[in-house]
């Protein structure tokens, strides 16, 4: 019987702490684990910056793909951010043998509004788009 190895590191890209994106545009994140056999399970989470709200796992409304290979397991998360996603942090975890390792960094998401500008009577008004 072969003993499984443990995940020693998990990284997330883009390799920045804060990501600014326009509402409604696809955003892709990539999580990579250290190479281990068998391949770990990779899970994606979003958390609010408030400590009293527990993190939520991405399940609906996102596209997740996982590709184990010789250089580690790679998982991609694609989301379409909305204004109410502004301020969340996104991270991933790898799990094998009941041991979880969280990504070394979390990415904070700032979502910018795609606003329409309406000019009436020489006055500019910005209207949020929904």
Buried (B, 14 or more C-beta within 10 A) or exposed (E): EEEEBEBEEBBBBEEEEEBEBEBEEEBEBBBBBBBBEEBBBBBBBBBEEEEEEEBEEBEEEEEBEBEBEEEBBBBBBEBBBEBEBBEBBBBBBBBBEEEBBEBEBBBBBEBEBEEEEEEEEEEEEEEEEE
